[in-house]
Each structure stands twice: as C-alpha cells, then as structure tokens.
Amino acid sequence: MVAPNIAEQADALSDSLPQAVEQLRERAEQLPWANELLQQRERLEDSLPDGSSAFNLVTKVMGSLVGALSSFVIAFAIGICLAINPQVYVRGLLKLIPLGYRPRAAEVLDETGATLRAWLLAKLLEMLLIGVLTTLGLWLLGIELALVLGLIAGLLSFIPNIGPVLAVIPALLLASLEGGRTVLYVAGLYLFVQALESYVFTPWMQQRIVSIPPALTIAVQLLFGLLAGTLGLLLATPLAAAGMVLVRMLYVEDLLGDRPDATDGS
C-alpha cells in the first residue's frame, strides 16, 4: 500500500533537488561573499588542464560509490545465508577449536549472537521511531514529500552520528523551495527528533536492551571508515558490540580471571 507512494515521492524528490540546488546558487550569487567563493571555484576549474582532473575526480567518486554498494550487497547476501541456518556455521567453527575449549567457545558464540540480536532489535526500533516522527513532523509542516524524507531519515539513522547529518540535507534543500522560514522549521524538527533519540530513546535502549559506550562507537567508526569506507561505517557498531563480548569473556574473565562470581565471592 505504501510502496507506490514512496516510489512516486522518490521520483518527485529526484526532480526537486536539482531545482533547489539551482535556486540556492542563484541566491548565493546575490551575496558578495558567496559570489566571491563561486568566482574562486570557477578560477580553480579553469586552471585544470582540459577538465581531466575533474573527470578523474568524478570517476573516483563514482567508483567509490559503486564499490561501497557492491560490498554492501555482498555483505547483505552473506548475512542472509548466515541467518537462515546459523548452527551449521557455528558447528563448523567449533570443529576448528580444540576439544577442551569447545564448551567455552560455544558460550562465547552464544553470548555474541545474543548481543548482536539485541543490538539489531534496538537499531530497528530506533529507525522506526525516527522515520515515523520525521514523517509526521514534515507532514504537519506541509512538506509534500514527507513520506520519502522520513524513510530516508529512518534508513540513514542506521549509521550513528553521521547518518542524521546526511538525512537532513535533502530535507533542507527541499524546504528551501518554500522559503527561509520553512527551512528553520525543518531544521528545528530534525534537531528535536535527534535530541529525542539521543536523550530519551537511546538511554532507554542502553538500560534495557544493549549498551555500547559512545566514545567507543565513534572511535570504531573512524577506524573502520578509514579501512573500509561506507561499508565500514555500517558494520562498525555491530562489530564493536561483538568485540566487547569477546574482550569481556575471553580476556577479562578467562585470561585475567575477573569473573562475576569471583568478584561477588570476594
């Protein structure tokens, strides 16, 4: 029922965004400092030899996007295969571990799987909340493409910290066609939804479902973003959650001997 409306609004969004960018360019040309920046950019483009450097830049960007999309599709397909029958892969992995360590390894794998399931459930609930609130807010503000913009906001919230910033860009560009006051209203709506998610919903999830320190999340995102690009940003948080389980059970509890029962007994 919703898919035709989403497809229609997605087509309308792809037609409206270039118009919004062109309108912003026309407004910027009327400002002295913005006009100076545009002139500097034009001088820089004129200095490039026959546009070859610009062509190479566009080629690299398109190659990166295609590579990220291909990696995401491959990772998604592998994830589906693992989710259909995970016990086959678990038993195969346990076969590679010495007999004396297999019971503990099975406990670690079970705990890691439970943590990842809890993280995925929390993330899906967060995406649903952001998507619904954004759609309702944009609809109340009179934005015509509220459904597809809310869908974009919900999907991009899968990437912590960076996703919300990317999601607000098309909404602000579209709101610029309505006027400066609408842009302020839309920006205020996205800030409100992000604040509600950061200070209300996320703390509740950390207490009841799964908890990942924010500093660790940002550090892992930077690391995996440098190593694997867009795909690294997508997988950084779940890998951090799994890594926390491995460090706690294999290093802290087994190697250091700091088990919860030993601490309680002392």
Secondary structure in CASP SS format (residue, H / E / C, confidence):
PFRMAT SS
TARGET T0000
AUTHOR 0000-0000-0000
METHOD secondary structure of the structure
MODEL  1
M C 1.00
V C 1.00
A H 1.00
P H 1.00
N H 1.00
I H 1.00
A H 1.00
E H 1.00
Q H 1.00
A H 1.00
D H 1.00
A H 1.00
L H 1.00
S H 1.00
D H 1.00
S H 1.00
L H 1.00
P H 1.00
Q H 1.00
A H 1.00
V H 1.00
E H 1.00
Q H 1.00
L H 1.00
R H 1.00
E H 1.00
R H 1.00
A H 1.00
E H 1.00
Q C 1.00
L C 1.00
P H 1.00
W H 1.00
A H 1.00
N H 1.00
E H 1.00
L H 1.00
L H 1.00
Q H 1.00
Q H 1.00
R H 1.00
E H 1.00
R H 1.00
L H 1.00
E H 1.00
D H 1.00
S H 1.00
L C 1.00
P H 1.00
D H 1.00
G H 1.00
S H 1.00
S H 1.00
A H 1.00
F H 1.00
N H 1.00
L H 1.00
V H 1.00
T H 1.00
K H 1.00
V H 1.00
M H 1.00
G H 1.00
S H 1.00
L H 1.00
V H 1.00
G H 1.00
A H 1.00
L H 1.00
S H 1.00
S H 1.00
F H 1.00
V H 1.00
I H 1.00
A H 1.00
F H 1.00
A H 1.00
I H 1.00
G H 1.00
I H 1.00
C H 1.00
L H 1.00
A H 1.00
I H 1.00
N C 1.00
P H 1.00
Q H 1.00
V H 1.00
Y H 1.00
V H 1.00
R H 1.00
G H 1.00
L H 1.00
L H 1.00
K H 1.00
L C 1.00
I C 1.00
P C 1.00
L H 1.00
G H 1.00
Y H 1.00
R H 1.00
P H 1.00
R H 1.00
A H 1.00
A H 1.00
E H 1.00
V H 1.00
L H 1.00
D H 1.00
E H 1.00
T H 1.00
G H 1.00
A H 1.00
T H 1.00
L H 1.00
R H 1.00
A H 1.00
W H 1.00
L H 1.00
L H 1.00
A H 1.00
K H 1.00
L H 1.00
L H 1.00
E H 1.00
M H 1.00
L H 1.00
L H 1.00
I H 1.00
G H 1.00
V H 1.00
L H 1.00
T H 1.00
T H 1.00
L H 1.00
G H 1.00
L H 1.00
W H 1.00
L H 1.00
L C 1.00
G C 1.00
I C 1.00
E C 1.00
L C 1.00
A H 1.00
L H 1.00
V H 1.00
L H 1.00
G H 1.00
L H 1.00
I H 1.00
A H 1.00
G H 1.00
L H 1.00
L H 1.00
S C 1.00
F C 1.00
I C 1.00
P C 1.00
N C 1.00
I C 1.00
G H 1.00
P H 1.00
V H 1.00
L H 1.00
A H 1.00
V H 1.00
I H 1.00
P H 1.00
A H 1.00
L H 1.00
L H 1.00
L H 1.00
A H 1.00
S H 1.00
L C 1.00
E C 1.00
G C 1.00
G H 1.00
R H 1.00
T H 1.00
V H 1.00
L H 1.00
Y H 1.00
V H 1.00
A H 1.00
G H 1.00
L H 1.00
Y H 1.00
L H 1.00
F H 1.00
V H 1.00
Q H 1.00
A H 1.00
L H 1.00
E H 1.00
S H 1.00
Y H 1.00
V H 1.00
F H 1.00
T H 1.00
P H 1.00
W H 1.00
M H 1.00
Q H 1.00
Q H 1.00
R H 1.00
I C 1.00
V C 1.00
S C 1.00
I C 1.00
P C 1.00
P H 1.00
A H 1.00
L H 1.00
T H 1.00
I H 1.00
A H 1.00
V H 1.00
Q H 1.00
L H 1.00
L H 1.00
F H 1.00
G H 1.00
L H 1.00
L H 1.00
A H 1.00
G H 1.00
T H 1.00
L H 1.00
G H 1.00
L H 1.00
L H 1.00
L H 1.00
A H 1.00
T H 1.00
P H 1.00
L H 1.00
A H 1.00
A H 1.00
A H 1.00
G H 1.00
M H 1.00
V H 1.00
L H 1.00
V H 1.00
R H 1.00
M H 1.00
L H 1.00
Y H 1.00
V H 1.00
E H 1.00
D H 1.00
L H 1.00
L C 1.00
G C 1.00
D C 1.00
R C 1.00
P H 1.00
D H 1.00
A H 1.00
T H 1.00
D H 1.00
G H 1.00
S C 1.00
END
